[in-house]
Amino acid sequence: MTIYDVAKECGVSIATVSRVLNGSGRVSSKTKEKVLAVMKKQNYQPNPFARGLGLDSMKMIGVICTDVSDAFYAKAVSLIEEYSRQIDWNVLLTCTGHGKEEKYKFVEFLLNKHIDALIIIGTPFVHKKDLYHFEKLGSRIPIIMINSYMELPNVYGIICDEAAAVQDAVDKLQQQGCNSIAYFYDSLTYSGRQKLTGYRAGIKKYHLNAKCELEYKVEKSFEQMNTLIKKLLAEKVFFDALVTSEDILAIAAQKILLQENRTMPIIGCNNSILAQCSTPALSSIDNRLDILCKAAIEVLTKLMNNETVPTKMLFTANLVERESFQAK
């Protein structure tokens, strides 16, 4: 049992439980007796190291992502650290890598450091055995997921509506007269599935390529995307616009198409610094990472104060139109 469990069972905030633990006089006798009774019943043992800070908490957030060298994850970690600093909390990061092995050991590493909450960026956990552990973990600490979600107790999803954003991108391309819109994606994570759903919804709406013959899965690599585009051109596969799940895929496609004197509207996703620096500047779906990360810390703050928050929050994305959107 943790301080959060005590607070929840008593119907008070963790700050109130902390005052009881530290002998503060700002708690009524009735509330104090109730908190002490629950602690005794549950055999609750406060963390003696953390109590020296004035709260049975290390004020530590564990953060997990796949690979911090990725621009999306790096930005997310930076934003989480910035917003956490504003509420005087600390961040402990670990990266799971791209391997296929079970990865719950990374969560256990963080738990051994006495984290008070866990923030997961994206979808690093895919094994059923990994997911089984999270059901138990939710009884100990809150789990906040950025751009992903698991429907489990004490798990909160902070999500960008990328399905609607990609469908909107297809809408705008079709309105420009594009009828053979290709889609290139690298993975089928939670976010990846939403983007693909949006693409297919847009294609279906305008009765374009009903057999999904212009969908291509490719590694998130400049070289792999170049190879695929050259192959499609050699096979004379026709497409007059393309959308990608990642900016780097769009930039790679744009480069080889320009070398082949082919121009067409191109839209990436994540609105990374790569999109702004490419030539021509890349149009990209901004999945509002700054808003998602800020919302994650706000949810954490409310949970620490024993406030009720929705288990899933959905935010709208923006399509940032740059030079590549008009290339036709």
Buried (B, 14 or more C-beta within 10 A) or exposed (E): BBBBBBBBBBEBBBBBBBBBBEEEEEBEEEBBEBBBEBBEEEEBEBBEEBBEEEBBBBBBBBBBBBBBEBBBBBBBBBBBBBBBEEEEBEBBBBBBEEEEEBBBEBBEBBBEEBBBBBBBBBBBBBEEEBEEBBEEBBEBBBBBBBBBBBEBEBBBBBBBBBBBBBBBBBBBBBEBEBBBBBBBBBBBBBBBBBBBBBBBBBBBEBEBBEEEEBBBBBEBBBEBBBBBBEEBBEEEBEBBBBBBBBBBBBBBBBBBBEEEEBBBBBBBBBBBEBBEEBEBBBBBBBBBBBBBBBBBBBBBBBBBEBEEBEEEBEBEBBBBBBBBBEBE
